[in-house]
Amino acid sequence: MTPVFVTRLTIAACLLSAVVEAALVCNATTSMSLMDAPIVLFIVGPYLCLALVAWLQRGKLAASWAILAIALGLAGWGLYILGEDSYRYHTDANYRKLQRMAAFFVPLTQYVAVALAGTASLFSYLSSLENRPTTEVGPGDARERRESRQPGS
């Protein structure tokens, strides 16, 4: 598999998980208004950030696989917790009397995980720049190459 394919798979998993998590959190409301947009953006934000990190690392196969694993782990964990919360909200009358905190803590934890993954990805990128072989070019090197290519020199 190419790194771009793995990246596209990661982005698809992030978008699908974001939609399902938003549906799980918002299914307890009777109607949505424009004022609920920041809440929905807070819920889908970690997946959008992770998709951005995946896109920025699309040229590296190992990084693409690592980000896909992180995305699937976060999606599995988040969907389980929010699914359990939604199920208990709809089936247990006493649970409806409590404040639903899973809709806050799950995205917050996912933001922390994505920030850690993004920071690790950034450090990996910066260390690969330090280890890249470079050629030393002095100020007179370009003139010497140009003069050596001219006929009659």
Legacy VTK file of the C-alpha trace (Angstrom):
# vtk DataFile Version 3.0
C-alpha trace
ASCII
DATASET POLYDATA
POINTS 153 float
0.000 0.000 0.000
1.155 3.479 -0.762
1.316 6.177 1.914
-1.288 8.248 0.054
-3.758 5.340 0.110
-3.237 4.881 3.855
-3.719 8.628 4.325
-6.966 8.563 2.361
-8.118 5.621 4.455
-7.292 7.587 7.613
-9.205 10.634 6.401
-12.214 8.480 5.501
-12.146 6.837 8.949
-11.891 10.255 10.616
-14.810 11.694 8.659
-17.018 8.664 9.245
-16.227 8.632 12.963
-16.865 12.367 13.235
-20.307 12.022 11.659
-21.284 9.055 13.836
-20.048 10.693 17.044
-21.910 13.892 16.232
-25.060 11.860 15.620
-24.641 9.988 18.908
-24.226 13.179 20.904
-26.976 15.095 19.149
-29.598 12.331 19.123
-30.897 13.356 22.551
-31.983 16.775 21.350
-35.338 17.429 19.749
-34.042 20.083 17.387
-30.764 21.663 16.398
-30.199 25.367 16.006
-27.353 27.515 14.794
-26.307 27.985 18.408
-25.440 24.258 18.574
-22.811 24.572 15.826
-19.900 25.206 18.259
-20.833 22.053 20.168
-20.871 19.966 16.998
-17.574 21.532 15.908
-16.097 20.695 19.330
-17.187 17.076 18.882
-15.862 16.605 15.335
-12.775 18.800 15.832
-10.341 16.087 16.969
-11.051 14.050 13.852
-10.614 17.067 11.600
-7.282 17.850 13.289
-6.164 14.235 12.968
-7.140 14.201 9.290
-4.994 17.317 8.822
-2.045 15.649 10.561
-2.538 12.591 8.338
-2.577 14.762 5.226
0.610 16.554 6.254
2.365 13.200 6.792
1.063 11.613 3.583
4.519 11.046 2.113
5.768 8.747 4.868
4.474 5.205 5.021
5.354 4.523 8.677
3.825 7.812 9.839
0.691 7.159 7.764
0.208 3.752 9.368
0.808 5.162 12.850
-1.743 7.919 12.314
-4.247 5.392 10.940
-3.774 3.281 14.080
-4.304 6.357 16.260
-7.419 7.308 14.295
-8.913 3.819 14.591
-8.082 3.638 18.298
-9.633 7.034 19.016
-12.664 6.202 16.907
-13.221 2.851 18.596
-12.856 4.298 22.069
-14.972 7.389 21.359
-17.738 5.479 19.610
-17.896 2.946 22.423
-18.131 5.559 25.190
-20.617 7.761 23.341
-22.639 4.741 22.204
-22.855 3.486 25.777
-23.846 6.977 26.936
-26.518 7.270 24.253
-27.873 3.798 24.975
-28.146 4.476 28.702
-29.755 7.864 28.028
-32.499 6.269 25.943
-33.127 3.205 28.108
-32.603 4.331 31.700
-34.935 7.002 33.086
-32.638 7.724 36.043
-29.687 8.259 33.713
-31.615 11.041 31.944
-31.644 13.004 35.193
-27.837 13.240 35.174
-25.771 15.663 33.179
-24.260 13.925 30.136
-20.549 14.517 30.584
-19.351 11.967 28.031
-20.123 14.440 25.250
-17.570 16.770 26.841
-14.871 14.409 28.109
-14.592 12.190 25.014
-13.705 15.016 22.581
-11.483 16.654 25.189
-9.499 13.442 25.640
-9.349 13.011 21.872
-7.980 16.540 21.497
-5.197 15.689 23.942
-4.369 12.488 22.041
-4.365 14.298 18.690
-2.148 17.056 20.120
0.319 14.430 21.331
0.237 12.649 17.956
0.692 15.926 16.108
3.603 16.915 18.340
5.258 13.528 17.835
4.691 13.863 14.102
6.258 17.328 14.128
9.308 16.113 16.054
9.658 13.193 13.648
9.526 15.580 10.712
12.063 17.947 12.249
14.460 15.113 13.092
14.233 13.840 9.524
15.261 17.309 8.336
18.325 17.245 10.598
19.405 13.823 9.333
19.006 14.703 5.656
22.349 14.928 3.832
23.053 18.400 2.569
25.622 19.736 0.159
27.717 22.674 1.125
27.484 25.420 -1.457
29.790 28.366 -1.092
29.303 31.743 -2.706
31.902 31.104 -5.422
30.743 27.574 -6.305
27.951 28.686 -8.659
30.312 30.995 -10.588
32.937 28.234 -10.898
30.340 25.792 -12.268
29.078 28.376 -14.722
32.613 29.165 -15.946
33.476 25.487 -16.326
30.460 24.944 -18.623
31.359 27.772 -20.998
33.089 26.652 -24.204
36.678 27.670 -24.612
37.519 27.695 -20.922
LINES 1 154
153 0 1 2 3 4 5 6 7 8 9 10 11 12 13 14 15 16 17 18 19 20 21 22 23 24 25 26 27 28 29 30 31 32 33 34 35 36 37 38 39 40 41 42 43 44 45 46 47 48 49 50 51 52 53 54 55 56 57 58 59 60 61 62 63 64 65 66 67 68 69 70 71 72 73 74 75 76 77 78 79 80 81 82 83 84 85 86 87 88 89 90 91 92 93 94 95 96 97 98 99 100 101 102 103 104 105 106 107 108 109 110 111 112 113 114 115 116 117 118 119 120 121 122 123 124 125 126 127 128 129 130 131 132 133 134 135 136 137 138 139 140 141 142 143 144 145 146 147 148 149 150 151 152
